[in-house]
Amino acid sequence: MLFGAVPIVWSAIMSFQNNQLTGNTSYVGLRNYRLMLHDPVVAQAVQHTFVYTALFVPGTMIVGLFLAVAMNRKIRFISLYRTAAYATMAISTISEAIVFIWLFDPSYGVVNYFLSLLGIPQQQFLNDPSQALYVIVIMTIWGWTGFSVVIYLAALQGVPQMLLDAAAVDGASKWTTFRRVTLPLLSPASFFLAIWLTINAMQLFDEVYLSTAGGPLNATTVLVYYLYEQAFQNFNFGYASAIAYLLFLIIIVVTAVQFRVGRRFTYYRS
Amino acid sequence: MTAPAQAIPGRRFRLPFSPWHLVLVPATLVLIFPFVWLIVTSVETPAEALHFPPILIPHELHFANYSNALAAAPFGRFFFNSAVVAVTTVLCNLVFCSLAGYAFARLRFLGRGALFAVIMATLMVPFQVTMIPQFIITKWLGVHVLAGVGIDHLGALILPNAATAFGIFFLRQFFRTLPVEYEESARVDGASRLKVLWHIVLPLSLPALATLAALTFLDSWNNFLWPLIVVTSNNQMTLPLGLATFQGAHSTEWTLLMAGNVMSLAPMLLIFFVAQRYFVRSVAATGLAGT
């Protein structure tokens, strides 16, 4: 309770205070929220958070679904393939970020080398405001591959062979069977993944902190990163609390929309 | 897939292996390439690492990076801290979440519904909303109650996560699926509630407890933001924070960084390979519970 319920109320109160950690706090009503509405960095952070989420969530789901379908069969080396995918789950966000900073290093990175083999000129990646966020999308998709493969594989193993056989008997092609039978049966898993990944995407922090610190030129400042800056670098606890509640509100609204839309496309047996 | 010219009529050309290998081999190469590159760089000389085009196979194994990294930052200490925090957090969660979960599943007490609703509500609030008050509480506890749980102590990494709303909810749901008859007959025979929990409910709940343990362990091991806020001194850092700080100090010494990174992720990777089944089943369980 002390670390769960109390802080929720406390930070709500703080969001109405001018709390600078210097000792004197005063109630300022809605000033923090009004400041937030006019803060251009907040607007940028919201935009980046949405762009990141809109790329990361479908990206991770497609990669996970594709690999899970490929791995859902008994062929040689299959446990080797699966282990390679699962292993990404064991890597901390920090380890992941450090490896990817090195892979995408503008001067010595191996990715630039592979691109040069294809005749593509040297890229600045994390140093380029127009690319940095996309590099973070790629590294986090890699980091979440194991998770989405596990979820989709578990769901695929719940698809009854009988239904697939029945579709084949009726003359449906493999692709049609996948689209009309397998995919609907996977929809609860897709629904879960969409919600789970979205909540996590909106809370992106570790990779940004390590690889770009919000830069270059705020190009990767997402909400949680800005919140962290305000709270623990500028010690504006009141303002940071207001940003935290904005984040909470956004997560609630987005998840609620996902639930409404998702229910229509989710098929539950039973 | 087209048949080769003049193949036997009616028989299509077949690969000697499943065509899915053609998909899975490149996909796996992409997935493990970051690992491979990490290890390759960690045994190169700094000059080799800063060579463009990159040297894909180092001329000789340069293990000095590892001893240099160990000399530059106490990775053993980080590992020890991470292990202490993760193991203690797992044990605390198993104890407290079982107790609370059992109370919510079986006991009738005043305000049970309301209390459970509050816990469920905290489940939905992102950590970032509560982290500032948690920071202030931790600071206060360290000054006024017990230094060991205050700022810059390992206790501060354990206490806020010692019982999680998720754990309570997860175990409550599981306990409710158990047949209540065993418990009732034990109660009739005079066993106390705690005895019933310890001798009957928990042995029946081992899969759920293992799942909770695996998920809590992963969470604790990889946690970064909270240690970043409350820990400042080197010898209290966990692996992710220690590694991040190491990166900040040596951001262009790639061979050193990669050696440190290998040492940081090797323990978890080993645990993961040994207990892969448990981890996979646990993660799958959250998915199935959510659907």
Interface residues (C-beta under 8 A of the other chain):
Chain A: M1 L2 F3 G4 A5 V6 P7 I8 W10 S11 M14 L67 A70 M71 R73 I75 R76 F77 L80 Y81 T83 A84 A85 Y86 A87 T88 M89 A90 I91 S92 T93 I94 S95 E96 I98 V99 F100 W102 L103 D105 S107 Y108 G109 V110 N112 Y113 S116 W142 T145 F147 V150 I151 L153 A154 A155 P188 A189 F191 F192 L193 I195 W196 I199 M202 Q203 F205 D206 Y209 L210 V224 L227 Y228 A231 F232 F237 A240 S241 A244 Y245 L247 F248 I251 I252
Chain B: F17 S18 W20 H21 V23 L24 A27 T28 L31 I32 P34 F35 W37 L38 T41 A49 L50 H51 F52 P53 P54 V118 I119 A121 T122 M124 V125 P126 F127 Q128 V129 T130 M131 I132 P133 Q134 F135 I136 I137 L159 P160 N161 A165 L218 W221 N222 F224 L225 L228 I229 L239 P240 L241 L243 A244 Q247 W254 L257 M258 N261 S264 L265 M268 L269 I271 F272 F273 Q276 F279 V280 V283 A284 G287 L288 G290 T291
